Amino acid sequence: MDIGIEVHVQLTTNSKVFSTANNDLVDTPNTHITEICAGYPGVLPVLNRKVVDFAICRNGKVTIRLEDGRTKDIRINRIHIEEDAGKNIHSDFTDESFVDLNRAGTPLLEIVSEPDIENAEEAKAYLKALREIVQYVGICTGNMEEGAFRADTNLSVRKKDAQKLGTRCELKNINSFKYISDAIEYEAQRHITTLESGGRIVQETRLWDNKNRESRSMRSKEDLADYRYFQDPDLAIVQVTDEHLDRIRRGMPELPYEKFARYTAQYGLSEYEADILTTDQYVAQYFEKAYELYASKSITNWVLRDVLGCIKDKKIEITQCLVTPEKLATLIKMLDAGEINNKAAKEVFDLIADQGGDPVAIVDQKGLKQIGSVDELKKIVQDVLAAHPDLIEQYKAGKQNVFGFFVGACMKASKGNGNPKVFQDLLKELL
């Protein structure tokens, strides 16, 4: 199977490609337009230079990581600038149709890969990696539901020993990674079944119908000549100097795959942990800030489990989480120092996530500090043992599960403020 993917990336510039109209999503029709967006006669475009900067790429490739641990480079064939079109709105109640030009002139990049992708897993990994890159460099939100990151897939199949690529079909109307994976699996099988039965593949564009989980023919697929490209006399040639390239290069942030490599080396994270923490740049920033304040493996565990779980449950961004990196670091310091136990730490975390607040103040107000005095804890253990002489005999007779009862009784007697590890050690000593 040979797969090439065209990705349309909606750029986050303040204005459109050739006009000063705002480049924002807006519900009210025809409010973010100028004469240029509407195509009035005699108007001349003024190029948004930021769009050109966002499009520049040298020796392009995207490195993907696969489930078996392998990495692979997917080459980029080209990136070119496009502008989006307006849309028609058809009334459900009358025979009228309306035109909304808010979207007209919205800057897009079409990023076209070489047919280096061999299966659905690689396609999904490529799209995820590419989306992370455009989000990290700040040129696109990557929001697929809003159409900011859209993919069309070109697919063909051939026999293993064949050198010539097969006849390709383009799949459109796919707006999620899962649907793209499903569409590729379906379309590849359709090609194979057609060829094995003696049929031939027609070069065409097909729409993916997720409801019925099948593709259907939309139109015949054009070749390059059918587009009839010609130079627009209103657009001047843009010169990109080496100095300009250097300036762009110096402004580039650390990219996801670079951050992934650093996290495994610097923080000793597993590939699984590094992958999750670097997928979203704001999650990565949160983790690094918390780790900078308190360098502990516990920080990694709490970010992966509790912080990400919290924002998922509340359906918020990590930047909106009330448990800031500073508060998390303070809380984990108290836990690791034995000032509070894990149950108390979770209680404090949940309270801050719901209402905000300072972890130290909450621990004091709720009386959650663990009893630090070994003498106090030893007295509790002695009282528990004195109250259950029969269970002591059972334990000495080999009934080991009684030990768990003693630990629980000690925790209850301390109102949850005793350190269970210390209780266990004291029980072993006294028994």
C-alpha positions in Angstrom: 0.0 0.0 0.0 1.3 3.5 -0.9 -0.3 6.5 0.9 0.3 10.2 0.4 -1.5 12.7 2.6 -2.5 16.3 1.8 -3.2 18.2 5.0 -4.9 21.6 5.0 -3.7 23.7 7.9 -5.7 26.8 8.8 -3.3 29.5 9.9 -3.6 31.6 13.1 -2.6 34.9 11.6 -4.5 38.0 12.8 -5.7 38.9 9.3 -6.4 37.0 6.0 -4.0 36.3 3.2 -4.6 39.3 1.0 -6.9 41.6 3.1 -7.0 43.3 6.5 -10.2 41.4 7.5 -10.0 39.6 10.8 -9.0 36.0 10.6 -11.4 34.8 13.3 -14.3 32.3 13.6 -17.5 34.3 13.8 -21.1 33.2 13.6 -22.6 36.4 12.1 -22.3 36.1 8.3 -20.3 38.6 6.3 -18.9 40.5 9.2 -15.2 39.7 8.7 -14.9 40.7 5.0 -13.5 43.5 2.9 -13.9 44.3 -0.8 -11.0 41.9 -1.5 -12.8 39.0 0.2 -15.9 39.8 -1.9 -13.8 40.0 -5.1 -14.9 43.5 -6.1 -13.5 44.7 -9.5 -10.4 46.9 -9.3 -9.3 45.9 -5.8 -5.7 44.8 -5.4 -4.4 42.3 -2.9 -1.8 43.1 -0.2 0.1 40.0 0.8 0.2 39.1 4.5 3.9 38.4 5.0 3.2 36.3 8.1 1.5 33.7 5.9 4.7 33.4 3.8 6.8 33.0 7.0 4.5 30.2 8.2 4.8 28.4 5.0 8.6 28.2 4.8 10.1 24.7 5.3 13.5 23.4 4.2 14.3 19.8 3.5 11.0 18.8 5.1 10.3 15.5 6.8 8.2 14.4 9.7 9.6 11.7 12.1 6.9 9.4 13.4 7.1 6.9 16.2 5.3 3.6 15.8 3.7 1.3 18.4 6.6 -1.3 18.1 9.1 1.4 19.0 10.4 2.0 15.5 10.8 5.5 14.0 10.3 6.5 10.4 10.8 9.6 8.4 7.9 10.7 6.1 9.2 13.1 3.4 7.3 16.3 2.6 6.9 16.9 -1.1 5.8 20.5 -1.0 4.0 23.1 1.1 2.0 25.8 -0.7 -0.3 28.6 0.4 -4.0 28.6 -0.3 -6.9 30.7 0.7 -10.2 29.3 1.8 -13.5 30.0 0.0 -16.8 31.3 1.2 -19.7 29.0 1.7 -23.3 28.8 0.5 -26.1 28.4 3.1 -29.3 26.8 1.8 -32.5 27.6 3.6 -34.5 24.7 5.0 -37.7 26.7 4.8 -37.6 28.6 1.5 -36.0 28.1 -2.0 -33.4 30.8 -1.1 -29.6 30.3 -0.8 -27.3 32.7 0.9 -23.6 33.4 0.7 -21.3 33.9 3.7 -17.9 35.2 2.8 -16.4 35.2 6.4 -14.3 32.3 5.5 -13.2 33.7 2.1 -9.5 34.6 2.2 -8.7 32.6 5.3 -5.0 31.5 5.0 -4.3 27.8 4.6 -1.2 25.7 4.0 -1.5 22.6 2.0 1.2 20.2 3.2 1.7 17.3 0.8 3.7 14.2 1.8 5.5 11.8 -0.4 3.8 8.4 -0.7 6.1 7.0 2.1 3.2 5.9 4.3 2.5 2.2 4.1 -0.5 1.5 6.3 -3.2 3.0 8.6 -1.0 3.0 11.7 1.7 5.1 9.9 -0.9 7.5 8.5 -2.4 8.1 12.0 1.1 8.5 13.5 2.1 11.0 10.7 -1.0 13.1 11.2 -0.6 13.2 15.0 3.1 14.2 14.6 2.3 16.9 12.0 -0.5 18.3 14.1 1.8 18.5 17.2 4.4 20.4 15.1 2.0 23.0 13.8 0.6 23.5 17.3 4.1 23.8 18.9 5.2 26.4 16.4 2.0 28.3 16.9 0.7 28.5 13.3 -2.5 26.4 13.8 -4.8 25.4 16.6 -5.0 21.9 15.2 -8.7 21.7 16.0 -10.1 19.1 13.7 -13.8 19.6 14.7 -13.5 23.3 13.6 -11.8 22.3 10.3 -8.5 23.9 11.3 -6.6 20.7 10.5 -8.1 18.6 7.6 -6.6 15.7 5.8 -7.2 14.2 2.3 -5.7 10.8 1.7 -4.3 9.5 -1.6 -4.1 5.7 -1.6 -3.1 3.0 -4.1 -2.1 -0.7 -3.8 0.4 -2.8 -5.8 1.9 -6.2 -5.7 5.0 -6.5 -3.4 7.4 -7.0 -6.2 5.9 -4.2 -8.4 7.9 -1.0 -8.9 5.2 1.1 -10.5 2.6 2.7 -8.2 -1.0 1.6 -8.5 -3.9 3.8 -9.6 -4.7 6.2 -6.7 -7.9 7.3 -5.2 -8.4 10.4 -3.0 -10.4 10.1 0.2 -12.1 13.3 1.4 -14.4 14.3 4.3 -12.4 12.8 7.1 -12.2 14.8 10.3 -10.7 12.5 12.9 -7.6 10.2 13.2 -9.8 7.2 13.9 -12.0 7.9 10.8 -8.8 8.3 8.7 -7.6 4.9 10.0 -10.9 3.2 9.3 -11.2 4.8 5.8 -7.7 3.6 4.8 -8.4 0.1 5.9 -11.7 0.0 4.0 -10.3 1.6 0.8 -7.3 -0.6 0.7 -9.5 -3.7 0.9 -11.8 -2.3 -1.8 -8.8 -1.9 -4.1 -7.5 -5.4 -3.4 -10.9 -7.0 -3.8 -11.5 -5.1 -7.1 -8.1 -6.1 -8.6 -8.3 -9.7 -7.5 -11.7 -10.1 -9.1 -10.2 -8.8 -12.4 -11.6 -5.3 -12.2 -9.6 -2.0 -12.5 -9.3 0.9 -10.2 -10.6 4.2 -11.5 -8.7 7.4 -10.5 -11.3 9.3 -8.6 -12.1 11.3 -5.5 -14.2 9.5 -3.0 -16.1 10.6 0.1 -15.8 8.7 3.4 -19.2 7.9 4.9 -18.5 7.2 8.6 -22.1 6.3 9.4 -22.1 3.5 6.9 -18.3 3.0 7.2 -17.7 3.0 3.5 -16.4 5.3 0.7 -18.4 6.4 -2.2 -17.5 8.0 -5.6 -17.6 11.8 -5.7 -15.9 12.8 -9.0 -13.1 11.8 -11.3 -9.7 12.7 -10.0 -7.9 15.6 -11.8 -4.3 15.5 -13.0 -2.1 18.6 -12.5 -2.8 19.9 -16.0 -6.5 20.0 -15.2 -6.1 22.7 -12.6 -4.8 25.1 -15.3 -2.4 27.0 -13.1 -1.3 30.4 -14.3 0.6 33.3 -12.7 -1.6 36.0 -11.1 -0.3 39.4 -12.5 -1.5 41.2 -9.3 0.9 39.2 -7.1 4.5 40.2 -6.9 7.3 37.6 -6.6 8.4 37.2 -3.0 12.1 37.0 -2.3 13.2 34.9 0.7 16.7 35.8 1.7 19.1 33.7 3.8 19.0 36.3 6.5 15.2 36.0 6.6 15.5 32.2 6.8 18.0 32.5 9.7 15.6 34.9 11.6 12.8 32.3 11.3 15.1 29.5 12.3 16.2 31.3 15.4 12.6 31.9 16.4 11.7 28.2 16.2 10.7 26.6 19.5 11.8 23.1 20.6 9.8 20.7 18.5 7.8 17.7 19.9 10.3 15.0 18.8 13.2 17.0 20.2 11.4 17.5 23.5 10.6 13.7 23.5 14.3 12.9 23.2 15.2 15.4 25.9 12.6 14.1 28.3 13.7 10.5 28.1 17.4 11.6 28.6 17.0 14.4 31.1 14.1 13.2 33.2 14.6 9.5 32.8 11.0 9.1 31.5 9.8 6.0 29.6 8.9 6.5 26.0 5.3 6.1 27.0 5.5 8.8 29.6 7.5 11.2 27.3 5.0 10.6 24.5 2.0 11.6 26.6 3.7 14.7 28.2 5.0 16.1 24.9 1.8 15.6 22.8 0.5 19.0 24.0 2.9 21.8 24.5 1.0 23.3 27.4 1.0 19.9 29.2 4.8 19.9 28.6 5.1 23.4 30.0 3.1 22.4 33.1 5.2 19.4 33.7 8.5 21.2 33.3 7.5 24.0 35.6 6.3 21.6 38.4 9.5 19.5 38.0 11.7 22.6 38.1 10.1 23.5 41.5 10.4 19.9 42.9 12.5 17.4 41.0 10.8 14.1 41.9 9.4 11.1 40.1 6.2 11.7 42.0 5.7 14.9 39.9 5.6 12.8 36.7 3.2 10.3 38.2 0.8 12.9 39.5 0.8 14.9 36.3 0.1 11.8 34.2 -2.5 10.4 36.5 -4.2 13.1 38.5 -3.7 16.4 36.5 -4.5 14.9 33.1 -7.4 12.9 34.7 -8.7 16.1 36.2 -8.7 18.2 33.0 -10.3 15.3 31.1 -13.1 14.9 33.7 -13.7 18.6 33.8 -13.3 19.0 30.0 -10.9 22.0 30.4 -7.5 22.9 29.1 -4.5 22.4 31.4 -4.0 26.2 31.5 -7.4 26.4 33.2 -6.6 23.8 35.9 -6.8 25.4 39.4 -4.0 23.0 40.6 -1.1 25.1 39.2 2.4 23.6 38.9 3.4 25.6 42.0 0.5 24.1 44.1 1.2 20.6 42.8 4.9 20.8 43.7 4.1 22.1 47.2 1.5 19.3 47.7 3.9 16.5 46.5 6.7 17.9 48.7 4.5 17.5 51.7 3.6 14.0 50.7 7.1 12.9 50.1 8.2 14.4 53.4 5.7 12.3 55.2 3.7 15.4 56.4 0.5 13.9 54.8 -0.4 10.5 53.5 -1.5 9.7 50.0 -5.2 9.7 50.8 -4.9 13.2 52.3 -2.9 14.4 49.3 -5.6 13.2 46.9 -8.3 14.9 49.1 -6.4 18.2 49.0 -5.8 17.9 45.2 -9.5 17.4 44.6 -10.4 20.3 46.8 -8.0 22.7 44.9 -9.2 21.4 41.6 -12.8 22.2 42.5 -12.4 25.4 44.5 -8.8 26.6 44.3 -6.8 27.3 47.5 -3.4 26.8 49.0 -2.4 23.2 49.8 -0.6 24.1 53.1 -3.6 26.1 54.4 -6.0 23.3 53.4 -3.9 20.7 55.2 -3.9 22.8 58.4 -7.6 23.7 58.2 -8.7 20.0 57.6 -6.2 18.6 60.2 -4.7 16.3 57.6 -1.1 16.4 58.8 0.2 13.0 59.7 1.3 12.3 63.3 5.0 12.8 63.2 5.9 11.6 66.6 6.9 7.9 66.7 6.1 7.8 70.4 2.5 8.9 69.6 2.2 6.3 66.9 3.7 3.6 69.1 1.1 4.4 71.8 -1.7 3.9 69.3 -0.3 0.6 68.2 0.0 -0.6 71.8 -3.6 0.4 72.6 -4.9 -1.5 69.5 -2.9 -4.6 70.4 -4.1 -4.4 74.0 -7.7 -4.3 72.8 -7.3 -7.5 70.7 -5.3 -10.2 72.6 -7.3 -12.9 70.9 -6.2 -11.7 67.4 -2.6 -11.5 68.6 -2.7 -15.2 69.4 -4.3 -15.9 66.0 -1.5 -13.9 64.3 1.2 -15.8 66.2 -0.5 -19.1 65.2 0.1 -18.2 61.5 -3.0 -16.3 60.5 -1.2 -13.5 58.5 -4.3 -11.7 57.3 -4.9 -10.4 60.9 -1.9 -8.1 60.3 -4.0 -6.0 57.8 -6.7 -5.7 60.4 -4.2 -4.2 62.9 -2.9 -1.7 60.4 -6.5 -0.6 59.6 -7.4 -0.3 63.3 -4.3 1.9 63.9 -5.2 4.1 61.0 -8.8 4.4 62.3 -7.5 5.3 65.8 -5.3 8.0 64.3 -8.2 9.4 62.3 -6.3 8.7 59.2 -3.4 10.9 60.2 -0.9 8.1 61.0 1.7 6.9 58.5 0.7 3.4 57.5 4.3 2.5 56.8 5.4 3.5 60.3 2.4 1.6 61.7 3.5 -1.5 59.8 7.0 -1.3 61.1 5.9 -0.8 64.7 3.4 -3.7 64.5 6.1 -6.0 63.2 8.4 -4.9 66.0 5.8 -5.3 68.8 4.2 -8.5 67.5 
